[in-house]
Amino acid sequence: MSGQGSSGNVIAAVCSFFIPGLGQLVQGRPIMALIHFCLAGLLWLILLGWIIHLWSILDAAWYKP
């Protein structure tokens, strides 16, 4: 994965669209993936998980190694 807009980042963003943190895991960032997954899970309990879910998608799409 070479950077923003690369096919790897697009795939990671699509993965994060379905499960928050999955895109970060695909990119090889397990700690950040766990943070996104746990925060989204906790915040979905009070109906604000969409914020973290969106952050997860954008973080995966804009990641520069």
Legacy VTK file of the C-alpha trace (Angstrom):
# vtk DataFile Version 3.0
C-alpha trace
ASCII
DATASET POLYDATA
POINTS 65 float
0.000 0.000 0.000
1.583 3.210 -1.124
-0.623 5.918 0.371
-3.839 7.873 0.140
-5.964 6.871 -2.836
-4.108 3.611 -3.406
-6.136 0.486 -4.082
-5.037 -0.921 -0.717
-6.508 2.055 1.107
-9.744 1.777 -0.869
-10.035 -1.891 0.079
-9.304 -1.023 3.713
-11.966 1.702 3.677
-14.524 -0.719 2.255
-13.628 -3.240 4.972
-14.085 -0.555 7.637
-17.453 0.321 6.115
-18.728 -3.121 7.086
-16.879 -3.572 10.408
-15.196 -0.624 12.141
-11.510 -1.389 12.576
-11.326 -4.127 9.956
-9.658 -1.773 7.483
-6.975 -0.894 10.017
-6.428 -4.598 10.627
-6.048 -5.179 6.872
-3.428 -2.403 6.851
-1.483 -4.147 9.619
-2.435 -1.793 12.479
-3.965 -4.116 15.110
-3.876 -1.637 18.028
-5.741 1.038 16.048
-8.159 -1.632 14.789
-8.964 -2.641 18.361
-9.478 0.994 19.373
-11.888 1.640 16.494
-13.791 -1.602 17.080
-14.189 -1.085 20.834
-15.096 2.600 20.608
-17.669 1.954 17.902
-19.180 -0.887 19.927
-19.424 1.214 23.075
-20.817 4.264 21.326
-23.400 2.274 19.360
-25.009 1.570 22.735
-25.928 5.268 22.936
-26.536 5.610 19.177
-23.374 7.633 18.502
-21.342 4.780 17.042
-21.783 6.200 13.559
-19.223 8.883 14.468
-16.507 6.308 15.198
-17.658 4.187 12.268
-17.167 7.145 9.909
-13.817 7.966 11.536
-12.726 4.350 10.988
-13.581 4.516 7.275
-11.793 7.841 6.769
-8.753 6.751 8.785
-8.377 3.657 6.612
-8.795 5.662 3.414
-6.350 8.433 4.361
-3.649 6.280 6.002
-0.073 6.984 4.890
2.460 4.359 6.018
LINES 1 66
65 0 1 2 3 4 5 6 7 8 9 10 11 12 13 14 15 16 17 18 19 20 21 22 23 24 25 26 27 28 29 30 31 32 33 34 35 36 37 38 39 40 41 42 43 44 45 46 47 48 49 50 51 52 53 54 55 56 57 58 59 60 61 62 63 64
